[in-house]
């Protein structure tokens, strides 16, 4: 019985330390990327996937924190699950263990290990510009959707005005007919992976 109590105490101690192992910069990042209620955006989507012909598309989005989302645009619209505004707040407010992996004059890098069993990602490697601070790059390893790399470009303001999402996955969950003309023989490479890129240009953005 005593061994079980000691084991439980050890597990709780490790878990407590993991949750509290957060960098000082976390509070600044949360403040920078805070979305009090939701956001409105006009974006331009550019899809680059071998074997798929999809025209560039302009889309209007109104998203609220309660999950409600309105999307306007011509034709059928493909919105990426990764790379939109709420990705920052979801990442920064989850229970994670922060591990510092490197630092130079300009950047600091961390590996985040998710402690939330409901999270769709396992680890996140992030690259922080120390001067702001801000997230310039994020690599998500998901449970069953593959690998996503997000590179953010900023001009002014707290949020990026362009995000490039690159992905590598063994399956593509959106039917090809929804994306436009396609050649299924070119979709997967010789390793059976589907690789592609979606560029998101934020033409207008309002956080509310």
VOBA-1610 file (N, C-alpha, C; in pm, whole numbers, padded with zeros to 5 digits, always signed):
BEGIN
Unk+00083-00120+00000Unk+00000+00000+00000Unk+00087+00125+00000Unk+00192+00123+00083Unk+00281+00238+00092Unk+00351+00263-00041Unk+00388+00153-00114Unk+00453+00167-00242Unk+00361+00237-00343Unk+00231+00200-00337Unk+00135+00261-00428Unk+00120+00410-00400Unk+00119+00445-00271Unk+00106+00586-00233Unk+00228+00665-00281Unk+00348+00607-00262Unk+00470+00674-00305Unk+00473+00690-00457Unk+00426+00585-00528Unk+00423+00592-00674Unk+00327+00700-00721Unk+00209+00708-00659Unk+00111+00809-00695Unk+00165+00949-00669Unk+00232+00965-00555Unk+00290+01096-00521Unk+00395+01135-00624Unk+00475+01038-00669Unk+00579+01066-00767Unk+00519+01109-00899Unk+00414+01040-00944Unk+00347+01075-01069Unk+00288+01215-01062Unk+00222+01246-00951Unk+00162+01378-00933Unk+00268+01487-00929Unk+00383+01455-00869Unk+00493+01552-00861Unk+00548+01582-01000Unk+00568+01478-01080Unk+00620+01495-01215Unk+00521+01573-01301Unk+00393+01537-01290Unk+00290+01605-01370Unk+00281+01752-01332Unk+00287+01780-01201Unk+00281+01918-01154Unk+00398+01998-01207Unk+00518+01939-01204Unk+00636+02009-01255Unk+00624+02033-01405Unk+00570+01934-01478Unk+00557+01948-01623Unk+00466+02063-01660Unk+00352+02073-01592Unk+00256+02179-01621Unk+00314+02315-01588Unk+00393+02323-01480Unk+00446+02452-01438Unk+00573+02489-01512Unk+00629+02396-01591Unk+00753+02422-01663Unk+00722+02509-01785Unk+00691+02637-01761Unk+00653+02728-01868Unk+00750+02846-01870Unk+00786+02893-01987Unk+00881+03004-01996Unk+00816+03137-01959Unk+00899+03234-01923Unk+00848+03367-01888Unk+00777+03433-02005Unk+00816+03397-02126Unk+00761+03461-02245Unk+00617+03418-02273Unk+00567+03314-02208Unk+00433+03263-02236Unk+00326+03369-02214Unk+00336+03444-02105Unk+00235+03547-02075Unk+00232+03653-02185Unk+00348+03690-02238Unk+00354+03789-02346Unk+00293+03735-02474Unk+00316+03606-02503Unk+00258+03546-02622Unk+00107+03538-02611Unk+00056+03501-02493Unk-00088+03494-02474Unk-00153+03631-02494Unk-00087+03734-02443Unk-00140+03870-02458Unk-00139+03913-02605Unk-00031+03880-02674Unk-00018+03919-02815Unk-00127+03855-02901Unk-00151+03725-02881Unk-00241+03651-02969Unk-00382+03633-02910Unk-00415+03710-02810Unk-00546+03696-02746Unk-00658+03732-02842Unk-00762+03648-02844Unk-00883+03675-02921Unk-01000+03676-02821Unk-01043+03794-02777Unk-01147+03801-02673Unk-01278+03733-02711Unk-01328+03759-02831Unk-01458+03707-02873Unk-01451+03628-03004Unk-01376+03678-03100Unk-01367+03613-03229Unk-01290+03698-03328Unk-01304+03669-03456Unk-01236+03749-03558Unk-01311+03746-03689Unk-01291+03854-03767Unk-01337+03862-03906Unk-01215+03872-03996Unk-01217+03805-04109Unk-01103+03810-04198Unk-01147+03792-04342Unk-01075+03858-04431Unk-01083+03831-04574Unk-00948+03773-04614Unk-00949+03652-04665Unk-00823+03584-04696Unk-00821+03538-04841Unk-00701+03520-04892Unk-00682+03461-05024Unk-00612+03328-05005Unk-00671+03220-05056Unk-00616+03085-05044Unk-00550+03044-05174Unk-00427+02996-05164Unk-00356+02942-05279Unk-00314+02799-05246Unk-00367+02701-05320Unk-00343+02560-05291Unk-00241+02503-05388Unk-00139+02441-05336Unk-00035+02380-05419Unk-00015+02235-05374Unk-00084+02145-05440Unk-00073+02001-05411Unk-00052+01930-05544Unk+00055+01850-05559Unk+00078+01779-05686Unk-00043+01696-05727Unk-00084+01711-05852Unk-00197+01635-05903Unk-00331+01703-05886Unk-00332+01824-05823Unk-00459+01893-05800Unk-00453+02032-05863Unk-00557+02065-05940Unk-00570+02198-05997Unk-00683+02270-05925Unk-00647+02364-05839Unk-00747+02440-05763Unk-00719+02588-05781Unk-00817+02664-05828Unk-00794+02807-05852Unk-00778+02883-05720Unk-00702+02992-05727Unk-00688+03080-05610Unk-00825+03134-05574Unk-00852+03142-05444Unk-00987+03179-05401Unk-00982+03281-05288Unk-01072+03381-05296Unk-01086+03482-05190Unk-01206+03443-05103Unk-01187+03447-04970Unk-01287+03397-04877Unk-01306+03497-04763Unk-01431+03515-04720Unk-01461+03596-04601Unk-01497+03501-04486Unk-01438+03524-04370Unk-01460+03438-04253Unk-01501+03523-04134Unk-01605+03479-04065Unk-01640+03535-03935Unk-01645+03420-03836Unk-01554+03420-03740Unk-01544+03309-03645Unk-01555+03361-03503Unk-01629+03289-03420Unk-01645+03326-03279Unk-01588+03216-03191Unk-01551+03255-03070Unk-01487+03160-02979Unk-01579+03047-02934Unk-01710+03065-02951Unk-01803+02959-02912Unk-01816+02852-03019Unk-01737+02866-03126Unk-01737+02764-03231Unk-01816+02802-03354Unk-01895+02909-03348Unk-01973+02950-03464Unk-01882+03011-03569Unk-01903+02974-03695Unk-01822+03026-03803Unk-01907+03044-03928Unk-01890+03160-03994Unk-01958+03189-04118Unk-01852+03208-04226Unk-01871+03143-04340Unk-01776+03149-04450Unk-01849+03191-04576Unk-01795+03292-04646Unk-01853+03338-04771Unk-01746+03335-04880Unk-01785+03286-04997Unk-01693+03282-05109Unk-01759+03212-05226Unk-01704+03232-05342Unk-01762+03171-05462Unk-01724+03024-05471Unk-01824+02941-05505Unk-01798+02799-05522Unk-01774+02727-05391Unk-01726+02606-05400Unk-01697+02524-05282Unk-01563+02566-05223Unk-01556+02579-05092Unk-01440+02637-05026Unk-01368+02533-04942Unk-01239+02526-04956Unk-01155+02440-04872Unk-01080+02528-04774Unk-01109+02512-04644Unk-01037+02586-04541Unk-00945+02491-04467Unk-00818+02526-04452Unk-00727+02439-04378Unk-00760+02436-04231Unk-00742+02320-04167Unk-00766+02309-04023Unk-00656+02378-03944Unk-00538+02391-04003Unk-00426+02455-03936Unk-00392+02586-04007Unk-00344+02683-03928Unk-00293+02806-03987Unk-00382+02928-03970Unk-00506+02911-03926Unk-00593+03026-03904Unk-00568+03084-03765Unk-00633+03195-03733Unk-00601+03274-03614Unk-00608+03198-03482Unk-00708+03111-03468Unk-00728+03045-03339Unk-00622+02941-03308Unk-00539+02909-03406Unk-00432+02812-03383Unk-00338+02858-03272Unk-00313+02990-03265Unk-00223+03044-03164Unk-00280+03027-03024Unk-00404+03071-03004Unk-00464+03066-02871Unk-00486+02923-02825Unk-00524+02834-02917Unk-00544+02693-02880Unk-00412+02631-02833Unk-00304+02664-02903Unk-00173+02610-02867Unk-00126+02662-02732Unk-00142+02793-02709Unk-00086+02857-02590Unk-00168+02833-02464Unk-00293+02790-02479Unk-00378+02770-02362Unk-00399+02624-02325Unk-00338+02533-02400Unk-00347+02392-02364Unk-00247+02359-02254Unk-00273+02249-02183Unk-00177+02199-02084Unk-00063+02132-02160Unk+00056+02193-02152Unk+00171+02140-02224Unk+00296+02146-02137Unk+00394+02069-02176Unk+00526+02075-02113Unk+00620+02144-02211Unk+00681+02256-02169Unk+00772+02333-02253Unk+00915+02283-02232Unk+00985+02256-02342Unk+01125+02215-02335Unk+01206+02308-02426Unk+01297+02384-02370Unk+01380+02473-02452Unk+01480+02389-02531Unk+01488+02412-02663Unk+01574+02330-02747Unk+01688+02408-02811Unk+01689+02540-02798Unk+01798+02616-02856Unk+01775+02766-02846Unk+01883+02842-02869Unk+01873+02988-02862Unk+01993+03051-02932Unk+01968+03161-03004Unk+02075+03243-03057Unk+02038+03389-03033Unk+02106+03481-03098Unk+02080+03622-03071Unk+01938+03663-03105Unk+01882+03605-03211Unk+01751+03648-03258Unk+01637+03557-03213Unk+01661+03426-03208Unk+01553+03332-03188Unk+01574+03241-03067Unk+01460+03191-03018Unk+01458+03090-02913Unk+01363+02980-02961Unk+01402+02854-02944Unk+01318+02744-02991Unk+01276+02656-02874Unk+01154+02603-02886Unk+01096+02518-02783Unk+01028+02398-02848Unk+01023+02288-02775Unk+00938+02175-02810Unk+00828+02168-02705Unk+00703+02172-02749Unk+00589+02161-02660Unk+00534+02020-02669Unk+00515+01957-02554Unk+00458+01822-02548Unk+00319+01834-02488Unk+00218+01794-02562Unk+00081+01808-02515Unk+00052+01714-02398Unk-00014+01767-02296Unk-00058+01688-02181Unk-00209+01667-02184Unk-00273+01713-02290Unk-00419+01703-02304Unk-00453+01580-02389Unk-00517+01480-02332Unk-00549+01359-02409Unk-00644+01385-02526Unk-00717+01498-02524Unk-00810+01530-02631Unk-00744+01609-02743Unk-00620+01649-02724Unk-00551+01729-02826Unk-00529+01647-02952Unk-00540+01712-03069Unk-00516+01641-03195Unk-00369+01642-03234Unk-00284+01711-03156Unk-00141+01710-03183Unk-00064+01655-03063Unk+00054+01601-03090Unk+00135+01538-02986Unk+00248+01631-02943Unk+00322+01684-03039Unk+00429+01779-03010Unk+00419+01897-03105Unk+00472+02010-03058Unk+00479+02131-03140Unk+00617+02193-03122Unk+00690+02207-03231Unk+00820+02274-03227Unk+00799+02418-03273Unk+00828+02515-03187Unk+00803+02654-03222Unk+00932+02735-03219Unk+00936+02832-03309Unk+01050+02923-03322Unk+01002+03063-03290Unk+01058+03122-03184Unk+01015+03252-03135Unk+01117+03360-03170Unk+01069+03471-03225Unk+01153+03589-03240Unk+01155+03659-03106Unk+01271+03671-03044Unk+01280+03718-02907Unk+01249+03867-02892Unk+01278+03946-02995Unk+01263+04090-02984Unk+01119+04134-02964Unk+01020+04056-03014Unk+00881+04101-03009Unk+00809+04067-02877Unk+00795+03943-02827Unk+00823+03815-02894Unk+00702+03773-02981Unk+00731+03684-03077Unk+00625+03634-03164Unk+00665+03497-03216Unk+00565+03421-03264Unk+00589+03288-03321Unk+00608+03303-03472Unk+00727+03270-03520Unk+00755+03280-03663Unk+00739+03146-03734Unk+00754+03037-03661Unk+00742+02906-03724Unk+00690+02805-03623Unk+00609+02711-03670Unk+00549+02610-03584Unk+00540+02478-03662Unk+00589+02372-03603Unk+00581+02239-03665Unk+00500+02150-03573Unk+00383+02107-03619Unk+00293+02024-03540Unk+00301+01879-03586Unk+00325+01790-03490Unk+00315+01646-03516Unk+00182+01601-03459Unk+00089+01561-03546Unk-00046+01528-03501Unk-00059+01377-03476Unk-00168+01341-03411Unk-00191+01200-03377Unk-00217+01115-03500Unk-00299+01165-03592Unk-00334+01081-03707Unk-00351+01159-03837Unk-00306+01286-03839Unk-00322+01366-03961Unk-00189+01406-04022Unk-00080+01352-03971Unk+00050+01381-04031Unk+00122+01498-03968Unk+00212+01558-04046Unk+00299+01665-04000Unk+00261+01795-04069Unk+00248+01903-03990Unk+00213+02034-04044Unk+00321+02135-04004Unk+00371+02208-04102Unk+00467+02315-04076Unk+00404+02447-04115Unk+00400+02543-04022Unk+00341+02673-04048Unk+00447+02782-04033Unk+00469+02856-04141Unk+00564+02967-04140Unk+00483+03096-04150Unk+00504+03185-04053Unk+00426+03308-04045Unk+00511+03428-04085Unk+00452+03515-04168Unk+00518+03638-04211Unk+00439+03758-04160Unk+00506+03853-04100Unk+00441+03969-04039Unk+00487+04096-04109Unk+00397+04194-04117Unk+00436+04328-04162Unk+00412+04428-04049Unk+00292+04427-03996Unk+00260+04510-03880Unk+00145+04445-03805Unk+00132+04478-03677Unk+00026+04419-03597Unk+00072+04290-03530Unk-00014+04238-03444Unk+00021+04120-03364Unk+00013+03990-03440Unk-00068+03986-03545Unk-00090+03862-03618Unk-00022+03865-03754Unk+00011+03749-03808Unk+00074+03745-03941Unk-00021+03789-04049Unk+00036+03847-04156Unk-00048+03879-04272Unk-00034+03773-04380Unk+00055+03675-04356Unk+00064+03560-04446Unk+00111+03438-04366Unk+00045+03326-04390Unk+00085+03199-04329Unk+00094+03094-04439Unk+00205+03023-04442Unk+00223+02915-04539Unk+00221+02783-04462Unk+00122+02700-04493Unk+00103+02571-04427Unk+00152+02461-04520Unk+00256+02390-04479Unk+00304+02274-04555Unk+00266+02148-04479Unk+00222+02045-04549Unk+00179+01924-04479Unk+00235+01800-04544Unk+00246+01697-04463Unk+00294+01566-04508Unk+00210+01462-04436Unk+00130+01390-04509Unk+00036+01298-04448Unk+00019+01174-04535Unk-00030+01068-04476Unk-00053+00944-04550Unk-00195+00938-04605Unk-00279+01033-04564Unk-00416+01032-04614Unk-00464+01176-04631Unk-00556+01196-04721Unk-00613+01327-04748Unk-00761+01318-04718Unk-00808+01388-04616Unk-00944+01367-04567Unk-01051+01436-04651Unk-01011+01531-04736Unk-01109+01602-04818Unk-01121+01534-04954Unk-01242+01495-04997Unk-01258+01432-05128Unk-01198+01518-05239Unk-01130+01455-05335Unk-01059+01529-05439Unk-01154+01613-05524Unk-01277+01566-05540Unk-01371+01641-05623Unk-01404+01777-05562Unk-01382+01793-05430Unk-01407+01920-05366Unk-01296+02022-05393Unk-01181+01974-05440Unk-01067+02061-05457Unk-01052+02113-05600Unk-01120+02054-05692Unk-01103+02094-05831Unk-01057+01974-05913Unk-01003+02000-06030Unk-00954+01892-06115Unk-00835+01824-06047Unk-00826+01692-06063Unk-00718+01621-05995Unk-00672+01501-06076Unk-00549+01462-06049Unk-00491+01342-06106Unk-00445+01258-05989Unk-00525+01157-05953Unk-00496+01077-05834Unk-00363+01005-05840Unk-00313+00978-05960Unk-00186+00907-05972Unk-00068+00991-05927Unk-00085+01123-05924Unk+00023+01213-05885Unk+00012+01260-05740Unk-00098+01220-05674Unk-00123+01274-05540Unk-00022+01225-05438Unk+00010+01093-05441Unk+00105+01037-05345Unk+00241+01020-05410Unk+00347+01042-05328Unk+00481+01022-05381Unk+00521+00875-05369Unk+00647+00844-05399Unk+00691+00704-05399Unk+00690+00642-05261Unk+00687+00725-05157Unk+00681+00675-05019Unk+00537+00664-04968Unk+00441+00692-05054Unk+00301+00684-05013Unk+00253+00805-04935Unk+00328+00916-04941Unk+00292+01035-04867Unk+00227+01139-04958Unk+00134+01212-04902Unk+00074+01326-04971Unk+00138+01452-04915Unk+00204+01527-05001Unk+00272+01648-04958Unk+00212+01766-05033Unk+00194+01876-04962Unk+00138+01993-05028Unk+00157+02117-04946Unk+00105+02226-04999Unk+00121+02356-04934Unk-00002+02442-04959Unk-00047+02511-04856Unk-00157+02606-04867Unk-00107+02741-04817Unk-00116+02841-04903Unk-00075+02976-04864Unk-00199+03056-04829Unk-00196+03117-04710Unk-00308+03197-04661Unk-00263+03342-04650Unk-00318+03428-04734Unk-00288+03571-04726Unk-00405+03642-04659Unk-00378+03708-04549Unk-00481+03780-04476Unk-00489+03922-04531Unk-00587+03943-04621Unk-00602+04076-04683Unk-00660+04177-04585Unk-00751+04128-04501Unk-00809+04211-04394Unk-00828+04123-04271Unk-00806+04181-04153Unk-00823+04106-04030Unk-00870+04198-03919Unk-00976+04156-03851Unk-01028+04229-03736Unk-01049+04132-03621Unk-00982+04160-03509Unk-01000+04080-03387Unk-01100+04152-03297Unk-01199+04080-03246Unk-01298+04145-03158Unk-01328+04057-03038
//
